[in-house]
Amino acid sequence: MTRIDTRFAALKAEGRAALVTFVMAGDPDHETSLAIVRALPAAGADLIEIGMPFTDPMADGLAIQVAGQRALKGGETLAKTLALVLAFRQSDDATPIILMGYYNPIYIHGVETFLADAKSAGVDGLIIVDLPPEEDEELCLPALKAGLNFVRLATPTTDDKRLPTVLKNTSGFVYYVSITGITGAAAPEPAKVASAVARIKRHTTLPVAVGFGVRSGEQARAIAEGADGVVVGSALVDAVRTSLDADGKATGGTVKAVTDLVAQLAEGVRGAKRQSAE
């Protein structure tokens, strides 16, 4: 059982969905991003996704692309991102941490070295958006062997024929992308999401978390009624951006801008009247 498995099991026993928050490592600078991550659990985050900044984030919308650019400009690296997780673990050994990003930085770091470093830092799972199931031997299978969950994306275009292939080596949870396109592009439709989650659950016993397009507590509540988790990213990195000064530097209100929004999202998730998606 990883921290991810333990957390979803506990939330299922509570009868509520998880709030999964995404923030970009190093945005707008390393120390501020660490302060944000440290503050997320108390604000209401149940699981934390940390973006690994990359120069060519093909699946990300403008908000997350720009967040990655801010982080890279500030000198964030994969090694610093792992150090951020390690620093977080000094005060929190329970909240699951998932690294999300692209394969290139991991490949350059070296797969075996990366997995060992990630495990020792306290990482629980990976979401690598540009590695399809056909490439599982590259990273997915070694990650599972190392004791890390490998979370796979399913989309509205993942039909019943493709779904078993997507789910074969997935662990931790399934990340359902509620809209077609890039992150932050549109708002999900709760009825369609609930139907999609139910379809996925006919193929797996894993929890299904839904992301892309959730920006408010009201939207989070609606999605949480039909899913095991709600993932929010673009809205949180936008909260960082709008808190910065004219030079793009963190202000005294940067951490609070993120945690205030997380608190609203958490209230929405906790207020959801759950439907049976089993």
Backbone as CSV, one residue per row, in Angstrom:
resi,resn,N_x,N_y,N_z,CA_x,CA_y,CA_z,C_x,C_y,C_z
1,MET,0.834,-1.200,0.000,0.000,0.000,0.000,0.873,1.256,0.000
2,THR,0.703,2.081,-0.997,1.397,3.363,-1.030,0.556,4.398,-0.274
3,ARG,1.126,5.583,-0.092,0.347,6.656,0.545,-0.900,6.975,-0.281
4,ILE,-0.793,6.842,-1.594,-1.951,7.115,-2.462,-3.059,6.111,-2.177
5,ASP,-2.711,4.826,-2.125,-3.704,3.789,-1.833,-4.341,4.022,-0.465
6,THR,-3.506,4.325,0.517,-3.990,4.534,1.882,-4.932,5.726,1.955
7,ARG,-4.589,6.817,1.284,-5.421,8.021,1.342,-6.774,7.800,0.668
8,PHE,-6.790,7.187,-0.502,-8.071,6.953,-1.174,-8.938,5.979,-0.374
9,ALA,-8.329,4.978,0.251,-9.092,4.042,1.069,-9.718,4.758,2.261
10,ALA,-8.962,5.656,2.885,-9.480,6.406,4.031,-10.628,7.318,3.626
11,LEU,-10.491,7.968,2.474,-11.543,8.874,2.010,-12.799,8.103,1.601
12,LYS,-12.595,6.918,1.031,-13.754,6.079,0.690,-14.520,5.713,1.955
13,ALA,-13.777,5.401,3.015,-14.416,5.072,4.287,-15.180,6.266,4.848
14,GLU,-14.674,7.473,4.582,-15.357,8.697,5.012,-16.560,9.015,4.143
15,GLY,-16.604,8.411,2.953,-17.711,8.654,2.044,-17.581,9.932,1.241
16,ARG,-16.327,10.368,0.999,-16.156,11.590,0.217,-15.033,11.442,-0.795
17,ALA,-15.039,12.365,-1.740,-14.019,12.378,-2.778,-12.764,13.094,-2.278
18,ALA,-11.673,12.912,-3.023,-10.401,13.562,-2.709,-10.274,14.873,-3.479
19,LEU,-9.615,15.831,-2.849,-9.191,17.030,-3.565,-7.713,16.852,-3.906
20,VAL,-7.427,16.830,-5.188,-6.055,16.660,-5.676,-5.614,17.993,-6.264
21,THR,-4.572,18.588,-5.693,-4.131,19.910,-6.139,-2.827,19.811,-6.905
22,PHE,-2.739,20.557,-7.999,-1.520,20.616,-8.814,-0.876,21.984,-8.670
23,VAL,0.420,21.987,-8.393,1.207,23.219,-8.436,2.520,22.919,-9.152
24,MET,3.114,23.945,-9.716,4.362,23.777,-10.460,5.554,23.973,-9.534
25,ALA,6.448,23.002,-9.504,7.665,23.142,-8.708,8.461,24.353,-9.196
26,GLY,8.917,25.166,-8.252,9.747,26.315,-8.603,9.003,27.540,-9.058
27,ASP,7.668,27.527,-8.987,6.870,28.670,-9.434,6.355,29.446,-8.229
28,PRO,6.680,30.741,-8.125,7.514,31.561,-9.017,9.010,31.447,-8.702
29,ASP,9.313,30.802,-7.557,10.693,30.516,-7.183,10.659,29.290,-6.280
30,HIS,11.813,28.702,-6.044,11.851,27.429,-5.325,11.304,27.552,-3.906
31,GLU,11.731,28.559,-3.163,11.320,28.677,-1.764,9.821,28.949,-1.636
32,THR,9.293,29.780,-2.528,7.856,30.062,-2.458,7.048,28.830,-2.819
33,SER,7.499,28.079,-3.821,6.763,26.876,-4.200,6.794,25.849,-3.074
34,LEU,7.905,25.755,-2.355,7.961,24.858,-1.203,6.991,25.321,-0.120
35,ALA,6.926,26.615,0.117,5.983,27.143,1.108,4.540,26.839,0.715
36,ILE,4.244,26.935,-0.575,2.895,26.618,-1.067,2.581,25.149,-0.819
37,VAL,3.496,24.263,-1.226,3.263,22.830,-1.065,3.074,22.478,0.410
38,ARG,3.895,23.061,1.262,3.766,22.790,2.698,2.412,23.241,3.248
39,ALA,1.834,24.291,2.658,0.574,24.841,3.162,-0.663,24.137,2.598
40,LEU,-0.506,23.346,1.563,-1.661,22.751,0.887,-2.471,21.796,1.768
41,PRO,-1.844,20.873,2.510,-2.662,19.943,3.297,-3.570,20.640,4.311
42,ALA,-3.045,21.611,5.024,-3.855,22.319,6.012,-4.990,23.094,5.351
43,ALA,-4.791,23.508,4.095,-5.837,24.242,3.371,-6.935,23.320,2.869
44,GLY,-6.653,22.002,2.811,-7.684,21.054,2.401,-7.298,20.099,1.291
45,ALA,-6.056,20.144,0.816,-5.623,19.221,-0.226,-5.416,17.832,0.351
46,ASP,-5.946,16.815,-0.327,-5.788,15.427,0.118,-4.602,14.742,-0.549
47,LEU,-4.346,15.075,-1.791,-3.187,14.593,-2.532,-2.603,15.792,-3.272
48,ILE,-1.289,15.753,-3.510,-0.625,16.873,-4.169,0.118,16.378,-5.401
49,GLU,-0.206,16.988,-6.529,0.567,16.778,-7.755,1.545,17.941,-7.884
50,ILE,2.800,17.621,-8.154,3.823,18.643,-8.344,4.336,18.548,-9.775
51,GLY,4.200,19.633,-10.501,4.656,19.657,-11.879,6.171,19.744,-11.966
52,MET,6.742,18.968,-12.874,8.169,19.047,-13.175,8.314,19.951,-14.397
53,PRO,8.815,21.170,-14.240,8.838,22.113,-15.361,9.638,21.587,-16.535
54,PHE,9.119,21.840,-17.729,9.717,21.327,-18.959,9.518,22.360,-20.062
55,THR,10.447,22.426,-20.978,10.425,23.457,-22.013,9.368,23.237,-23.088
56,ASP,8.849,22.011,-23.233,7.893,21.732,-24.299,6.691,20.962,-23.756
57,PRO,5.870,21.606,-22.913,4.754,20.917,-22.258,3.530,20.803,-23.169
58,MET,3.539,19.821,-24.029,2.572,19.743,-25.131,1.120,19.574,-24.689
59,ALA,0.872,19.016,-23.494,-0.503,18.772,-23.063,-1.063,19.906,-22.215
60,ASP,-0.234,20.899,-21.930,-0.643,21.936,-20.994,-1.138,23.192,-21.688
61,GLY,-2.140,23.801,-21.068,-2.640,25.077,-21.547,-1.733,26.213,-21.119
62,LEU,-2.149,27.432,-21.462,-1.288,28.600,-21.272,-0.889,28.795,-19.808
63,ALA,-1.823,28.636,-18.877,-1.528,28.915,-17.474,-0.383,28.047,-16.956
64,ILE,-0.446,26.746,-17.251,0.592,25.847,-16.746,1.876,25.995,-17.558
65,GLN,1.758,26.276,-18.858,2.958,26.553,-19.656,3.737,27.732,-19.064
66,VAL,3.032,28.803,-18.758,3.684,30.002,-18.235,4.252,29.738,-16.842
67,ALA,3.546,28.945,-16.039,4.061,28.582,-14.723,5.379,27.830,-14.857
68,GLY,5.443,26.924,-15.825,6.682,26.199,-16.072,7.804,27.114,-16.528
69,GLN,7.463,28.094,-17.344,8.471,29.061,-17.796,8.997,29.897,-16.637
70,ARG,8.096,30.305,-15.742,8.539,31.056,-14.558,9.500,30.205,-13.729
71,ALA,9.166,28.948,-13.568,10.001,28.056,-12.764,11.374,27.841,-13.403
72,LEU,11.387,27.604,-14.702,12.658,27.385,-15.393,13.515,28.650,-15.355
73,LYS,12.866,29.792,-15.530,13.587,31.064,-15.467,14.206,31.273,-14.089
74,GLY,13.524,30.765,-13.071,14.022,30.900,-11.703,15.058,29.855,-11.332
75,GLY,15.393,28.971,-12.276,16.448,28.002,-12.039,15.994,26.646,-11.522
76,GLU,14.681,26.365,-11.586,14.201,25.073,-11.101,14.695,23.946,-12.015
77,THR,15.107,22.852,-11.417,15.564,21.665,-12.137,14.857,20.449,-11.557
78,LEU,15.041,19.312,-12.207,14.459,18.080,-11.680,15.067,17.746,-10.318
79,ALA,16.362,17.951,-10.178,17.015,17.687,-8.895,16.442,18.580,-7.795
80,LYS,16.188,19.848,-8.107,15.604,20.750,-7.118,14.163,20.349,-6.778
81,THR,13.445,19.833,-7.778,12.079,19.380,-7.532,12.073,18.204,-6.566
82,LEU,13.005,17.283,-6.751,13.116,16.152,-5.823,13.510,16.645,-4.428
83,ALA,14.372,17.658,-4.379,14.764,18.241,-3.094,13.573,18.909,-2.410
84,LEU,12.680,19.494,-3.202,11.468,20.109,-2.666,10.605,19.064,-1.977
85,VAL,10.442,17.905,-2.637,9.649,16.825,-2.036,10.294,16.359,-0.736
86,LEU,11.609,16.189,-0.743,12.329,15.755,0.447,12.135,16.742,1.600
87,ALA,12.184,18.033,1.280,11.980,19.058,2.303,10.553,19.017,2.847
88,PHE,9.592,18.795,1.968,8.193,18.665,2.389,8.019,17.489,3.350
89,ARG,8.694,16.395,3.050,8.557,15.186,3.866,9.112,15.346,5.283
90,GLN,9.923,16.349,5.509,10.450,16.578,6.855,9.347,16.923,7.851
91,SER,8.235,17.476,7.334,7.138,17.859,8.222,5.821,17.166,7.895
92,ASP,5.787,16.385,6.834,4.543,15.704,6.431,4.895,14.355,5.815
93,ASP,4.588,13.286,6.542,4.895,11.949,6.044,3.651,11.212,5.576
94,ALA,2.507,11.913,5.516,1.245,11.254,5.203,0.644,11.655,3.863
95,THR,0.783,12.914,3.473,0.129,13.394,2.252,0.805,12.815,1.014
96,PRO,0.042,12.169,0.133,0.633,11.599,-1.079,1.146,12.685,-2.025
97,ILE,2.303,12.421,-2.615,2.911,13.325,-3.592,3.067,12.592,-4.917
98,ILE,2.553,13.206,-5.979,2.677,12.660,-7.325,3.437,13.666,-8.176
99,LEU,4.472,13.228,-8.847,5.171,14.098,-9.795,4.514,13.959,-11.158
100,MET,4.226,15.094,-11.787,3.551,15.096,-13.084,4.383,15.868,-14.098
101,GLY,4.518,15.299,-15.281,5.273,15.996,-16.310,5.552,15.120,-17.515
102,TYR,6.742,15.284,-18.054,7.108,14.676,-19.323,8.376,13.828,-19.160
103,TYR,8.565,12.912,-20.092,9.604,11.901,-19.944,11.016,12.435,-20.150
104,ASN,11.175,13.456,-20.982,12.517,13.899,-21.359,13.422,14.207,-20.158
105,PRO,12.991,15.009,-19.176,13.881,15.283,-18.034,14.254,14.024,-17.256
106,ILE,13.325,13.074,-17.168,13.601,11.817,-16.471,14.619,10.993,-17.252
107,TYR,14.459,10.959,-18.564,15.386,10.223,-19.429,16.804,10.785,-19.302
108,ILE,16.899,12.108,-19.268,18.205,12.750,-19.135,18.812,12.468,-17.760
109,HIS,17.978,12.465,-16.749,18.421,12.186,-15.378,18.897,10.738,-15.241
110,GLY,18.298,9.860,-16.068,18.553,8.422,-15.976,17.428,7.756,-15.217
111,VAL,16.746,6.800,-15.857,15.542,6.216,-15.261,15.823,5.582,-13.903
112,GLU,16.824,4.729,-13.819,17.120,4.051,-12.554,17.482,5.052,-11.455
113,THR,18.303,6.022,-11.811,18.705,7.044,-10.843,17.508,7.864,-10.405
114,PHE,16.673,8.256,-11.366,15.491,9.045,-11.049,14.567,8.295,-10.103
115,LEU,14.287,7.033,-10.396,13.367,6.270,-9.556,13.906,6.107,-8.138
116,ALA,15.199,5.850,-8.028,15.820,5.733,-6.699,15.750,7.063,-5.951
117,ASP,16.059,8.152,-6.660,16.023,9.479,-6.044,14.604,9.871,-5.642
118,ALA,13.635,9.577,-6.526,12.240,9.918,-6.246,11.723,9.143,-5.037
119,LYS,12.040,7.863,-4.987,11.592,7.031,-3.871,12.195,7.509,-2.555
120,SER,13.480,7.815,-2.557,14.138,8.246,-1.325,13.679,9.638,-0.892
121,ALA,13.236,10.460,-1.860,12.735,11.800,-1.520,11.345,11.755,-0.908
122,GLY,10.594,10.682,-1.183,9.242,10.567,-0.648,8.147,10.727,-1.676
123,VAL,8.503,10.557,-2.951,7.498,10.588,-4.025,6.702,9.282,-3.974
124,ASP,5.400,9.377,-4.235,4.531,8.199,-4.197,4.080,7.716,-5.563
125,GLY,4.012,8.622,-6.533,3.510,8.227,-7.838,3.956,9.170,-8.928
126,LEU,3.749,8.723,-10.160,4.136,9.497,-11.339,2.972,9.597,-12.308
127,ILE,2.842,10.755,-12.950,1.964,10.935,-14.112,2.839,11.505,-15.211
128,ILE,3.122,10.688,-16.213,3.990,11.106,-17.313,3.147,11.090,-18.581
129,VAL,2.772,12.270,-19.036,1.684,12.373,-20.006,2.066,11.974,-21.425
130,ASP,3.366,11.907,-21.722,3.760,11.588,-23.101,4.317,10.175,-23.250
131,LEU,4.037,9.296,-22.300,4.432,7.894,-22.424,3.174,7.027,-22.512
132,PRO,2.811,6.541,-23.691,1.629,5.694,-23.834,1.884,4.289,-23.279
133,PRO,0.834,3.489,-23.100,1.000,2.136,-22.560,1.965,1.267,-23.365
134,GLU,2.058,1.549,-24.656,2.971,0.761,-25.498,4.432,0.946,-25.095
135,GLU,4.715,1.976,-24.323,6.085,2.255,-23.873,6.273,1.942,-22.382
136,ASP,5.467,1.049,-21.839,5.509,0.784,-20.398,6.871,0.304,-19.899
137,GLU,7.636,-0.356,-20.761,8.942,-0.850,-20.316,9.935,0.291,-20.074
138,GLU,9.676,1.461,-20.656,10.569,2.609,-20.484,10.606,3.094,-19.034
139,LEU,9.421,3.256,-18.449,9.351,3.865,-17.125,8.285,3.244,-16.239
140,CYS,7.139,2.926,-16.783,6.018,2.444,-15.980,6.383,1.191,-15.190
141,LEU,6.850,0.167,-15.866,7.160,-1.095,-15.192,8.308,-0.939,-14.196
142,PRO,9.394,-0.234,-14.557,10.435,0.013,-13.544,9.921,0.807,-12.345
143,ALA,9.001,1.748,-12.581,8.442,2.531,-11.473,7.629,1.648,-10.531
144,LEU,6.814,0.788,-11.105,6.021,-0.127,-10.284,6.934,-1.038,-9.469
145,LYS,7.991,-1.513,-10.088,8.950,-2.374,-9.391,9.626,-1.629,-8.242
146,ALA,9.819,-0.326,-8.422,10.456,0.496,-7.384,9.487,0.880,-6.268
147,GLY,8.216,0.529,-6.422,7.236,0.839,-5.390,6.503,2.148,-5.573
148,LEU,6.562,2.705,-6.783,5.846,3.942,-7.087,4.599,3.625,-7.898
149,ASN,3.512,4.327,-7.603,2.328,4.205,-8.449,2.573,4.892,-9.783
150,PHE,1.997,4.331,-10.832,2.061,4.950,-12.158,0.632,5.237,-12.584
151,VAL,0.276,6.506,-12.550,-1.091,6.949,-12.794,-1.256,7.266,-14.274
152,ARG,-2.266,6.667,-14.875,-2.480,6.842,-16.312,-3.679,7.757,-16.567
153,LEU,-3.610,8.461,-17.681,-4.708,9.321,-18.103,-5.677,8.560,-18.994
154,ALA,-6.967,8.745,-18.757,-8.017,8.313,-19.684,-8.757,9.563,-20.124
155,THR,-9.246,9.570,-21.343,-9.873,10.757,-21.909,-11.253,10.423,-22.481
156,PRO,-12.019,11.430,-22.881,-13.309,11.144,-23.505,-13.195,10.301,-24.784
157,THR,-12.023,10.283,-25.392,-11.843,9.493,-26.616,-11.262,8.106,-26.350
158,THR,-11.041,7.769,-25.075,-10.556,6.426,-24.722,-11.766,5.490,-24.677
159,ASP,-11.973,4.727,-25.756,-13.171,3.894,-25.831,-12.963,2.568,-25.091
160,ASP,-14.021,1.751,-25.050,-13.976,0.498,-24.295,-12.950,-0.487,-24.858
161,LYS,-12.622,-0.360,-26.119,-11.615,-1.232,-26.706,-10.216,-0.846,-26.250
162,ARG,-9.979,0.449,-26.112,-8.658,0.956,-25.721,-8.454,0.930,-24.203
163,LEU,-9.529,1.065,-23.453,-9.432,1.245,-22.013,-8.647,0.144,-21.292
164,PRO,-8.864,-1.152,-21.595,-8.087,-2.186,-20.896,-6.578,-2.038,-21.087
165,THR,-6.150,-1.573,-22.258,-4.722,-1.346,-22.500,-4.206,-0.213,-21.631
166,VAL,-4.997,0.854,-21.528,-4.619,2.005,-20.709,-4.523,1.609,-19.233
167,LEU,-5.435,0.758,-18.799,-5.538,0.424,-17.381,-4.602,-0.699,-16.941
168,LYS,-4.024,-1.408,-17.873,-3.292,-2.646,-17.572,-2.275,-2.480,-16.448
169,ASN,-1.409,-1.480,-16.538,-0.374,-1.286,-15.533,-0.582,-0.020,-14.700
170,THR,-1.784,0.549,-14.781,-2.098,1.733,-13.994,-2.263,1.357,-12.527
171,SER,-1.797,2.223,-11.633,-1.988,1.972,-10.210,-2.182,3.293,-9.481
172,GLY,-2.666,3.204,-8.254,-2.934,4.414,-7.474,-4.324,4.949,-7.739
173,PHE,-4.505,5.535,-8.904,-5.815,5.969,-9.363,-5.755,6.206,-10.860
174,VAL,-6.917,6.343,-11.465,-7.021,6.708,-12.875,-7.345,8.198,-12.938
175,TYR,-6.625,8.914,-13.774,-6.855,10.350,-13.949,-7.706,10.511,-15.208
176,TYR,-8.977,10.853,-15.012,-9.858,11.058,-16.163,-9.816,12.513,-16.593
177,VAL,-9.384,12.738,-17.808,-9.338,14.070,-18.402,-10.735,14.368,-18.932
178,SER,-11.428,15.295,-18.302,-12.860,15.463,-18.522,-13.223,16.161,-19.826
179,ILE,-12.236,16.788,-20.476,-12.492,17.461,-21.739,-11.402,17.078,-22.725
180,THR,-11.695,17.213,-24.003,-10.662,17.010,-25.006,-9.873,18.301,-25.163
181,GLY,-8.579,18.181,-25.361,-7.758,19.374,-25.529,-6.766,19.534,-24.403
182,ILE,-6.311,20.778,-24.214,-5.255,21.068,-23.259,-5.834,21.472,-21.907
183,THR,-4.973,21.550,-20.900,-5.412,21.901,-19.553,-6.017,23.295,-19.514
184,GLY,-7.058,23.432,-18.683,-7.633,24.751,-18.425,-8.437,25.344,-19.561
185,ALA,-8.799,24.518,-20.577,-9.410,25.075,-21.777,-10.910,25.285,-21.658
186,ALA,-11.579,24.486,-20.848,-13.035,24.571,-20.751,-13.479,23.956,-19.442
187,ALA,-14.775,24.143,-19.120,-15.321,23.575,-17.892,-15.949,22.216,-18.190
188,PRO,-15.758,21.221,-17.308,-16.357,19.908,-17.520,-17.855,19.925,-17.244
189,GLU,-18.580,18.997,-17.862,-20.011,18.855,-17.638,-20.228,17.703,-16.664
190,PRO,-20.738,17.978,-15.459,-20.839,16.955,-14.416,-21.570,15.687,-14.835
191,ALA,-22.674,15.812,-15.579,-23.431,14.617,-15.967,-22.605,13.712,-16.874
192,LYS,-21.902,14.316,-17.822,-21.057,13.527,-18.726,-19.897,12.907,-17.964
193,VAL,-19.355,13.657,-17.006,-18.237,13.147,-16.211,-18.671,11.942,-15.391
194,ALA,-19.815,12.036,-14.723,-20.299,10.929,-13.901,-20.516,9.678,-14.744
195,SER,-21.036,9.847,-15.943,-21.245,8.719,-16.842,-19.923,8.096,-17.264
196,ALA,-18.941,8.949,-17.563,-17.620,8.457,-17.972,-16.928,7.714,-16.832
197,VAL,-17.046,8.258,-15.616,-16.442,7.603,-14.448,-17.054,6.219,-14.245
198,ALA,-18.376,6.139,-14.363,-19.054,4.854,-14.205,-18.582,3.853,-15.260
199,ARG,-18.361,4.329,-16.474,-17.877,3.446,-17.542,-16.478,2.940,-17.229
200,ILE,-15.608,3.825,-16.780,-14.240,3.413,-16.439,-14.261,2.393,-15.300
201,LYS,-15.145,2.607,-14.323,-15.206,1.718,-13.167,-15.725,0.320,-13.520
202,ARG,-16.315,0.182,-14.667,-16.684,-1.160,-15.109,-15.457,-1.966,-15.521
203,HIS,-14.328,-1.276,-15.695,-13.098,-1.927,-16.133,-12.035,-2.007,-15.040
204,THR,-12.240,-1.317,-13.912,-11.190,-1.262,-12.892,-11.784,-1.026,-11.505
205,THR,-11.056,-1.461,-10.486,-11.449,-1.172,-9.112,-10.724,0.058,-8.565
206,LEU,-9.844,0.659,-9.380,-9.091,1.832,-8.941,-9.997,3.049,-8.782
207,PRO,-9.669,3.960,-7.879,-10.388,5.230,-7.809,-10.206,6.008,-9.117
208,VAL,-11.184,6.816,-9.448,-11.109,7.659,-10.641,-11.197,9.123,-10.208
209,ALA,-10.128,9.871,-10.493,-10.099,11.303,-10.210,-10.272,12.070,-11.514
210,VAL,-10.977,13.176,-11.450,-11.338,13.926,-12.650,-10.668,15.291,-12.628
211,GLY,-10.026,15.648,-13.731,-9.364,16.934,-13.826,-9.612,17.621,-15.153
212,PHE,-8.964,18.759,-15.340,-9.059,19.654,-16.494,-10.325,20.511,-16.408
213,GLY,-10.158,21.778,-16.100,-11.256,22.725,-16.215,-11.964,23.093,-14.930
214,VAL,-11.648,22.439,-13.807,-12.304,22.771,-12.541,-11.626,23.995,-11.931
215,ARG,-12.423,25.018,-11.632,-11.841,26.287,-11.177,-12.496,26.845,-9.916
216,SER,-13.612,26.276,-9.484,-14.345,26.861,-8.358,-14.842,25.764,-7.421
217,GLY,-15.218,26.199,-6.209,-15.779,25.270,-5.254,-17.060,24.637,-5.754
218,GLU,-17.879,25.419,-6.443,-19.141,24.908,-6.983,-18.890,23.821,-8.025
219,GLN,-17.934,24.064,-8.932,-17.599,23.041,-9.920,-17.012,21.801,-9.247
220,ALA,-16.166,22.011,-8.250,-15.561,20.882,-7.541,-16.630,20.029,-6.873
221,ARG,-17.614,20.679,-6.269,-18.699,19.940,-5.625,-19.457,19.093,-6.643
222,ALA,-19.761,19.675,-7.792,-20.522,18.951,-8.812,-19.758,17.733,-9.328
223,ILE,-18.463,17.885,-9.551,-17.656,16.763,-10.044,-17.484,15.706,-8.952
224,ALA,-17.308,16.139,-7.700,-17.095,15.210,-6.588,-18.294,14.310,-6.336
225,GLU,-19.469,14.720,-6.803,-20.649,13.893,-6.607,-20.613,12.624,-7.445
226,GLY,-19.796,12.625,-8.500,-19.758,11.452,-9.364,-18.376,10.872,-9.582
227,ALA,-17.392,11.319,-8.794,-16.017,10.850,-8.978,-15.364,10.608,-7.622
228,ASP,-14.236,9.900,-7.633,-13.510,9.621,-6.394,-12.527,10.734,-6.041
229,GLY,-12.269,11.611,-6.990,-11.349,12.703,-6.743,-11.557,13.815,-7.741
230,VAL,-11.204,15.028,-7.341,-11.277,16.204,-8.206,-9.880,16.803,-8.270
231,VAL,-9.358,16.970,-9.479,-8.012,17.510,-9.678,-8.119,18.953,-10.151
232,VAL,-7.403,19.848,-9.489,-7.405,21.263,-9.876,-5.965,21.725,-10.047
233,GLY,-5.670,22.317,-11.214,-4.321,22.778,-11.481,-4.241,24.187,-12.035
234,SER,-4.849,24.401,-13.201,-4.724,25.694,-13.873,-5.206,26.844,-12.989
235,ALA,-6.296,26.637,-12.262,-6.814,27.700,-11.399,-5.818,28.052,-10.299
236,LEU,-5.076,27.057,-9.809,-4.117,27.311,-8.731,-2.875,28.030,-9.247
237,VAL,-2.385,27.641,-10.418,-1.220,28.357,-10.950,-1.613,29.758,-11.401
238,ASP,-2.880,29.947,-11.778,-3.366,31.302,-12.060,-3.394,32.146,-10.790
239,ALA,-3.736,31.499,-9.662,-3.734,32.218,-8.394,-2.323,32.685,-8.040
240,VAL,-1.333,31.862,-8.349,0.058,32.277,-8.161,0.356,33.488,-9.038
241,ARG,0.029,33.377,-10.318,0.363,34.436,-11.287,-0.235,35.775,-10.891
242,THR,-1.488,35.777,-10.499,-2.155,37.048,-10.204,-1.696,37.653,-8.879
243,SER,-0.945,36.871,-8.089,-0.447,37.387,-6.811,0.939,38.023,-6.926
244,LEU,1.582,37.885,-8.087,2.959,38.341,-8.239,3.032,39.853,-8.427
245,ASP,4.199,40.420,-8.146,4.377,41.857,-8.345,4.684,42.156,-9.815
246,ALA,4.945,43.392,-10.120,5.143,43.813,-11.508,6.360,43.160,-12.148
247,ASP,7.300,42.692,-11.338,8.495,42.022,-11.856,8.349,40.507,-11.883
248,GLY,7.145,40.025,-11.566,6.913,38.584,-11.574,7.446,37.866,-10.349
249,LYS,7.681,38.614,-9.288,8.213,38.030,-8.062,7.079,37.767,-7.065
250,ALA,7.325,36.806,-6.174,6.342,36.490,-5.148,6.117,37.674,-4.227
251,THR,4.911,37.777,-3.713,4.568,38.815,-2.742,4.143,38.141,-1.436
252,GLY,3.858,38.952,-0.456,3.391,38.424,0.821,2.062,37.704,0.717
253,GLY,1.352,37.921,-0.398,0.045,37.287,-0.564,0.039,36.073,-1.464
254,THR,1.209,35.653,-1.958,1.241,34.565,-2.944,0.763,33.236,-2.358
255,VAL,1.314,32.832,-1.233,0.905,31.557,-0.639,-0.569,31.598,-0.270
256,LYS,-1.019,32.692,0.325,-2.414,32.820,0.744,-3.368,32.791,-0.448
257,ALA,-2.945,33.349,-1.580,-3.800,33.323,-2.769,-4.127,31.887,-3.173
258,VAL,-3.135,31.026,-3.054,-3.335,29.612,-3.398,-4.155,28.904,-2.330
259,THR,-3.795,29.087,-1.075,-4.481,28.354,-0.012,-5.930,28.800,0.161
260,ASP,-6.220,30.063,-0.095,-7.615,30.522,-0.023,-8.471,29.800,-1.060
261,LEU,-7.930,29.647,-2.275,-8.671,28.948,-3.318,-8.803,27.460,-2.982
262,VAL,-7.732,26.865,-2.469,-7.788,25.452,-2.079,-8.860,25.235,-1.013
263,ALA,-8.965,26.152,-0.070,-9.980,26.029,0.978,-11.388,26.053,0.387
264,GLN,-11.610,26.912,-0.608,-12.913,26.966,-1.265,-13.195,25.665,-2.017
265,LEU,-12.185,25.164,-2.705,-12.337,23.906,-3.439,-12.615,22.750,-2.488
266,ALA,-11.877,22.731,-1.369,-12.057,21.664,-0.384,-13.461,21.694,0.210
267,GLU,-13.962,22.890,0.467,-15.323,23.021,0.984,-16.327,22.451,-0.012
268,GLY,-16.091,22.730,-1.296,-16.971,22.196,-2.323,-16.934,20.680,-2.377
269,VAL,-15.740,20.119,-2.360,-15.593,18.658,-2.427,-16.247,18.001,-1.219
270,ARG,-16.036,18.562,-0.046,-16.593,17.974,1.170,-18.090,18.140,1.284
271,GLY,-18.644,19.095,0.529,-20.086,19.302,0.555,-20.841,18.510,-0.493
272,ALA,-20.128,17.710,-1.270,-20.771,16.950,-2.346,-21.620,15.820,-1.781
273,LYS,-22.758,15.597,-2.417,-23.597,14.447,-2.100,-23.231,13.334,-3.063
274,ARG,-22.484,12.348,-2.539,-21.906,11.343,-3.403,-22.933,10.447,-4.053
275,GLN,-22.715,10.170,-5.335,-23.468,9.168,-6.056,-22.667,7.877,-6.001
276,SER,-23.329,6.779,-6.145,-22.612,5.505,-6.195,-22.000,5.336,-7.560
277,ALA,-20.662,5.261,-7.599,-19.970,5.074,-8.880,-19.308,3.713,-8.927
278,GLU,-19.728,2.809,-8.027,-19.104,1.482,-7.977,-19.637,0.588,-9.099
